[in-house]
Amino acid sequence: MHHSLFTKVLIIGSGAAGLCAAVRLRNEGVDDILIASDGLHCGTSINTGSDKQTYYKLSLCGKENDSVYDLAETLYNGGAMHGDIALTEAALSVRAFMHLVNLGVKFPTDRYGQFAGYKTDHDPRQRATSTGPYTSRDMCNALIKRVKELQIPVKENYHCVKLLAENNVCCGAVFSTGKDDIVTVIADYVVFAVGGPGSLYEKSVYPESQTGSIGLALEIGAEAYNLPESQFGLASTAFRWNVSGTYMQVIPRFVSTEADGSGGEEFLLQTGKSAGELYSLVFLKGYQWPFDAKKAANGSSQIDLWVYRETVERRRRVFLDFRSNPQNLVFAELSSEAYRYLEKSNALFGTPAERLEKMNPAAVQLYAEHQIDLYHEMLEIAVCAQHNNGGLAGTVWYESVNVKNLFPVGEVNGSHGITRPGGAALNAGQSGAFRAAEQIAKRLRTEDGNRKIETEDGKRCAFSPFSDFPFPTPHSPLDRYGGIYRRREELAEAVRAARELYLQTRSHYALTCYVYLDAVRFAAEAGVGSRGSALVLNNGVIEAENPEFRSKVLVSRFVSETDTAEHHFEPCRPLPQTDLWFETVWQEFTMSGEKIMSEKCPSNADNQS
């Protein structure tokens, strides 16, 4: 059965970014909104977290100096990020954060109301905050509550199989809602909030329910930024969870076994480092969880490489053991940073499990809730994909740069560069939702109701043929070719095979795999080198990063006429040097139509419109 629905704004996805966009659209006066998703409890936002899942924002406490521009510089200096996007995400930081606070998300404050902060990875200041391991879940629950209060319609069990576009204008989407049920939704604007490409990697910390649908946008020609820039790190596999923060700071044993669990050995001791140096690196993994090419030679990212060697090259299994201390652990031999941290936490005692209970009892309880007892069993881990810093290319209003009326928000938007402070993704998703909602609402107020459903093009669009129903997802080659190791001599053949699979299946999952792999190949062959969360190898030799590419953004696009991906680098736009003289800003603001001046008092009808 095939039928159609019509709405002004279609939101695809119901994670934190999509839900925020819905709430902000309603606050902007837009009533005709429809949220369509696999389910309110199916995405990454509501199903993932970490030891202390971080929301990164402008500092809001204490004496430490900070400013919108300082925050923008931190984001921009990560490399391969446009300056105007960095400034936008910095400028919206406080507004988006306080929106969540006002919706009831319990970010901690001191007795005076200051939002306490701490440092996260790639963060020069104490800008990070958290509600605990489930920060993004708390955000979703607060936003879901508000969506229900506003009576915004939500269609669950709507699996998007195709985006609709004509002449580079997005006009809706097609959904599968059951065995033979197809729904076409025609919309003036589409907010695309489908999350990251969770299906690309077998070893992944994305929840199994998060497959990702960026391929739907690639299929219609939407440009993308920085697709090769993903984050990888240590995570448990039976229950997908980052083993960051306290899990590393309590210094557990790292044990390698045969496939059947026999032959356990503490393999880190075979690296030739002293126990004090080795266990200080383990401690640092708590702060420095993502694999970082800069820390691969002598820093904490050596831990990731040693785990990778055991699990991939030696085909063994690796476990964290919190039941007893690692061999030769002597607290006094730890680095001063590690020793002071444990001392101040009153944790210079006992086993790793006992230290974990002392420092962060919720971390022990988390695994207990998933039938894993850290006091009595080991925790299997691997190097896993966690986040794609790349994604669809958007403007400062989070509209696709080349497909009009398509607004990618959340992880599917590739606003990040090479490295980003931990937690910046949550800020980017909320900030992007604000911007998209404001732009859509403004256009709906000024474009005189230009509904596509009233046009012949819209009718053709509604009933366009489509072929991209879900196919079984084959094992993705991204683990081997697009993970922390990228071997240049193997990439061309891997890309050829991925493209052939797409041509055979026409699955948007296969398309995603092909375009991402080809972007990895293009970047490697261009000489970008090892950076971010990846090492590029040329016949076994690690290539150094070419820093010139930090001032460039990689742009990728799928061309349907030739069934090929195209890539090029464009220069990073610099941080804008803005004129913040109030009278000038006020004049531009009022002239833009964002604020309408009137000599008469508005009526009740005006207030409602």
N, C-alpha and C positions, 0 to 999 in steps of 0.2 A: 504494500500500500504506500502511495506517495502523496503527500499533501504539503501545503505551503503555509508559512506564517509570515507576518509582516511586522516590523518594528523600526523605530528610528535608530536605536542603538542596540546592537547585538554584542554581548560580552561572552567570549568563548574562553572558558576556564573559570574556576572558582577558588583559586588560591588567594593569598593575601593581596596581591596586586589587582586581580580582577574584581574581588569583592570591594576593595577600596574605590576602584573606579566607579562601581555601581553606586556606592554611597555618595561619592562626590558629585556624580551626575545628578542624583536626586536633589542634593543640596544646591546645585546650580539651577534647579527648576526644570530638569528634564524628567518627564513622567513616563515616556514610552521606552522602557528599557527591558531587555530580556537577557538573563544569564542562562547559558547552556553549557553543561559540562558532563563528564562521566559521573560525577557525584561530588557533593560537598565535602566528602571525607576521603577523596581519592588522590589528591595531588600531593606534591612535595611539601608545600607549606605546612599542612596540617599533620603530616606523617613523619617529619624528620626533626632533628635537633642535634645537639652535641652536649658535651660536658657542661658548658655554659654558653648556650647559643646566643650569639652576639647581635645586637642592633647598633650600628655605627652612626654617629650623629655629631653635630656641633657640641662642644663642651658646654655643659649647663651647671657647673658647680665650681666652687673654690676660687683660687686666685690665679690659676693658670690662664694666660692670655690665649684667646682664640678669636677667629673671625670667619665670616663666610668666605672671604678670599683665601685665608690660610687653609681652610678645609678644602677649597677648590684646588689649591696648589698641591695638597697631599694626593688628591685623587688624580690630578693631571700628571704629576711626577712619576706615577706608576708606569708611564710609557704607553704609547699607542692609543691615547684617548684624546678626543677632541676637547679643547678648552671650554667651549661654550656649554658642552654637556656637563663637564665637571662643575662649572659655576652654577648651572641650573640645579644639579643635585645637591650642591652645598647650600644654595639659597632656599631650597624647599625643605631642608633637613629638619629645622625646628618645627615648622608648620605641620609637616607630616607626622613627626614624632608626637607632638602635642595632640594631634587628632586622635592618635591611638590612646594616649593617656586619658583624654576626655571620653573615649568610648569604654574605658574601664580596664585597660591593660595595666597590670600592676608593676610598673617599673619602679625599682626601689629608690626611696628618697631618705635623706636624713631628717632629723626632727624639725629642721627649718624649711624643708621642702626642696632642697637641692637634689638633683638627679646625679647620684654618685657615678663616677666613671672609672674605667680601668683601661690599660693599654692592650691592644690586640696586635696581631701580626701586621707589619707594614704601617704601623700607627705611631707617629711621633708624639702624640699627646694622649691623655686619658679620656678619649671620646666614647669609648664603648660602654654599653650597658646591656642588661639582660634581666629576664624574669626567671631564669633558670634554664634547664635543658630543653624546654619546649616553648621558647619565645615565639617562634612563628605560629605554633599551634594556638597560643594565647591570643595572638593577633587575629588569627582566623576566627576563633570562637567569638571574639568581641565584634568583629565585622559581620559574621553570620547573624548574630543577635540583632545588629542594627539593620541589616538587609531585611530580616523578618519584620522588624518594627515598622520599616518603611513600606512593607508589602511589595517589595520588588520581586517580580515573578522569577522563579528558578526552575529550569527544566533539567532534571537529572537523568542519567542513563542516555544522554545525548552524546554519541561518539562522532566527532567531526571527521568527515572523510574527504571534504573538498572545500576550499575557499572559492568563492565566485568573484570574478573580476572581468571587466571589459574595458579596453582602452586604458589599462593601468589605473583603473578605479575599482576598488573593492566594493561589492554590493551585496554581500551576504555569505552564506555557507550552507553546505549540505551535511546532514547528520544521519547516521544510522541509529535507530532506536530499538532495534530488535531484529529478529531473523529476516523478515522481509519488509520492515517498516522504514521508510525513508522520509525525512522531513527537510524541506528546503526553507530556509529563513532568509527573507529579503530584508536588507537593512540599509539605512543611509550611511551608518558608520559601524565599523567593526573594531572592537577592542580585543586584541589577540593576546590572551593571558594564559598560554598553554604550558608554561614552564620550560625547563631545560630538556635536553635530549637524553632522557633516562634510558632509552633502549639501545644506545650506541655501544655500551660497554657491558660485558658479562660481569666483570668485577667492579661493582658499583655500590655506592652508598645511597643512591636514589632509591626511594621506596619502590617495590615491585609494581605498584599501581601507577607509577609515573613513567610513561613511555615517551612522552614528548611528541609534538606535532609541528615542529618548525618546518618540516618538509612540505607541509601544505602551503606555506607562504613561499618557500623556495620554488615550488612548482609553478606559481603564477608570476615568477620573475622578481620577487622582492629581494632587494640587495641585503647583504649581510656584512657584518664587521667581525674581524679577528676570530674566525671560527676555530683556528688551531689552539687558541689560548684557553685551555681548561685547567682545572685544579685537581690534583690527586693527593691522596694521603692515606694514612693507615686507618682502617675501619674493620669492625667485626663483620663476619659474613653470615653466620646463622641468623643473627638479628642485625640488620644493617644499621650501623651507628658509628660515628667518628670516635676513635679512641684518642681524643685530644685532651687538653687541659689536665685535670687531676689524674686521669688514668695514666698519663705518662709521668707526672710530677711525683707520684708515689714510688716510681722506679720498680716496675714489675720485672719478673724474669721473662726473657724472650727464648722460647723453646721451639726447636725444629724437630719434626718427626717424619717417618715414612708415611706413605698414604694410609696404612692401616693403623697409625698411631704409635707404632713401635719405634725404638731407636731414638728416643728423645735426647736432645743435646742443646746446651746453651750456646748457640752458634755465634753470638756476638763476641764471645771470648776468643774466637779464632781470628779476629781482625787484627790482632797485634797491638791493640791499644791497652793502656793501663786501665785497671778497674775504675779508678777515680775519674779519668777522662771519659771512658765509655759511658758510665752511668750519669755523668753530667750532661752528655749529649742526649741520653734518653729523657732526662728531666726537661731539657730545652724543647723537646718535641711537643710538650704541652703548650708552650707559647708559639712555637713555630710549626704548627701542624701541617700546613700544605707543603708538599715537596717543592723545593726551591732550588733551581739550578745553581744559584750563587752559593748555596750551602751544601752542595753535593760533594765537593772535594775535601773539605775539612770541617764542615759544620754539621748540624743536626740532621740534615737530609741524607747523610750517609746511612742513617737507620733505615730509611725507605729503600735505599738501594740494596742493603743487605737482606732485607725482607723479600724484595723482588727477586734477588738471586736465588734465595731458597725456594720460593714458591713457583717461579717460572722456569728458571734455568736448571735447578736441581730437582724440580717437580716434587718438592716436599711440602709439608704443611707447617704453618707457623702459628704458635699460640702465645698469648700473654698468660703468665701464671702469677696470680696474686696471692697464692697460698703460702709461699715461702720466699725469702729474699734471694736475689741473684747471688751467684758465687762471688766471694771476695768483696761484698759491699761493706765499706767502712764509711760512715757518714762524714767523718773528719777529712776524708780524701776527696770529697766532692768539691766542685767549684764553689767559690764564696757565694755566688748568686743562688745556687741550689741549696747550699747548707743554710743560708739565712732564711730562705723561703720556708723550708721545712721546720726550722727552729721557731720562726714567728708563728707557724701554724701548729706548734706543739705536737709535731709529728716525727720527731727523731726517736722512733721506737717501733718495735713490733714488725709485723709482716706488711707487705703492700696492701693486702685487704684491710688490715687493721688501720693502716694510715689513711686509706681511702675512706673508711667509715668515719674516722676522726675529722678529716678535712672536708669531705663531701658525701654524706650518707645517702643523698639522693642518687649519686652515681652508682652505688651498690644496689639500691632499690630498683633502679631503672632496669637492670638486667634481671633481677629477681622477678619483676613483673612479666618478663619474657622467658621464664623458666630456665634461667641461667644463674647458678649460684656461684659467685666469684670466690666464696670461701672454700668451695669443695670441688670446683672443676676449672679447667683452663678455658680460655676464650680464643677461638680461632680468628685470625686476622689476615688481611692481605692489603696490598696497595690498591686503592679503589678510586674510581672517578667520583668526583663530588659536586663540581659546579663548572659550567661553561661560562667563562668571562666574555666570550663572543656571543653572537646572536644576530638578530635582524637589525639592520641599520635604521636608526630613527633620528628625527630632528630634535630640536630643543623642546618641541611640544610632543615628542614621542610618537610622531606619525612616521610611517615608512617614508624613506627619502625618495622612493620612486613609484610607490603604489598609493595613490591618494585614498584617504578615508580608512586606511588600515593603520591601527594604532597598537604596535607591540609593546606590552608592558610586562614587567617582571623579568625572570631569567631569560625569557625568549628574546629580550631586547639586548643587543650587544653593546651596551654603553660603556662597559668596563674595558680597561686596557689590559696590559700584561699582568701587572700585580695590583691588587686592591687591598685596602685594609679589611681585616676580617669583620664581617657584619655589614659592609657597605652595600651588599646586594639587597638586604632588607630595606635600607634607606632608598636605594635606587627604585625598587618596585613601588614603594609608597609614593615617592616623589613623582615617578612617571605616571602613576594613576591620577594624581592631582592635575598634572599638566594636560594629560589627554582629556580628562573630564572638562577642564576649563576651555580647551580649544574646541571640543565638540559642542559644548553648550553655547559658546559664542557663535559658532557657525549656524547652529540651529536657530539662534535668535535673529541672525542677519541674512540668511540665505532664503528666506521666504518659503520654507517648507518644501524644498526641492526633493520630493519623495521619488525614489527610483521605481517604486512599484507602479507609478502612474505612467511609466514610459514603455514604449515598445522594447527598448533595450533591456529594461528591467524584466519584462516578461520573458524575453529570450534568455536572460541571465538565470531566471528562476528555473528554467527547464533545460539548461544546458546539459549535454551528455557528460557523464563523469564515469571514471573507471577505477578510482582509487579506493575501493573497499579494502579493509585491512587484510593483509596476507600474513601467514605465519612468519614471524620475524626470525630470519636465520641467525646463526651465531655471527656477531659483528666482528670484523677484523680490526676494529679500533683498538682493542686491548693490546694487540701485538704491534700495530703500525702507528697508532696515534696516541699511545700512552706516554709514560715518562721517558721511554726510549723511542726515537724515530730514526730508523736506519735508512739513509738516503738511497742506497742501492736496491732496496726492496720496495720502495714506495710506488714506482711507476706500474709494476705488475699488480700490486694491490689495488691501485686505482682502476686499472683496466678490468679486473675481476669484479670490483664493486659496481662499475658502470654497466657491465654485462648483466649482472644480477638485476639492476634497475630496469634495463631494457626488457628483460624476461618477465618481470613481475609487475612493473609500473606501480609498485608500492611506494608510498611516500616515506616509509621507513628506509627502504633501500636507497631512495633518492637522497635522503639525509646522510646516510653512510657514505655514498659516493661523493657528494659535494664537500663534506667535512674532510674526507681523506684526500681529495684533490687539493683542498686548501692547505693541508699539511704538506703535501708534496710541493706545491708551489712555493710556500714559505721556505722549505728546506733548500730547494734548488736555487732560490733567490739569494741564499747566503745569510738568512736571518741568524742562524746558529742556535746555540742552547740558551734558553731564557725561560722565565716564568716557571712553569711546572713540567718542563720537558727538556731532555738532552737529545741533541741531534748528533748522530754518529755517521761518519763517512768511512766505510770499510773498517769499522771497529774503533776509529779514533774520534773522540768527542770534539766537536767543533765549538770554538769559543763564540760567544755572542758578538754580532756586529752591532754596536750601539747606535749606528746611524738609523737603524730601523725603528728605534724607540720614538722617533719623531714622525712615524708614518702609521697609518691605519690600513690594514689589509681589507680590501673590498672584494666580495665574492658574489656571483650571480649565476643562476642556472638559466640557460637559454633553451627554451622548449623547441624552437625550430630546428636546432641541431642536436638536442639532447646532450649538451655538454656544459660544463661549468667554466666560467671565465673569472679571472682574478686580476687585480692590479693594486698597487699601493697608492694611497693619496696622502699628502702632507697633513699632519695634525693641525687643526685650526688652533691658534693660540688662545690663552685665557683672555677674554674680553677686558679691555680697559674701559670701564664704564664711567659715565658722568652721573654722579648721584646727587647733583644739586637738586634739592627738593622741588623747586618751582618748575624746573625742566621736566623732571620725572612726572610731576602732577599733570602738566600740560599734555605730555605724550600719553599718559594713562587715560585721561578723559577723552582725548581725541581718538584713541583707538577703539572707543566704544565699550571698553571694559566697565566704565562708570558713566551713566547717563544722567546729566544734570537737568533739573527741571525747576521752574519757579513755583509750581503748584505742589501741594501736598499730595502724595500718592494715595489712591483709593485702596480699599481692601482687595479689589480685583487686581490692581497693579501689583500688590504685594504677593499675590498668589501666582502670578504669571511668570 
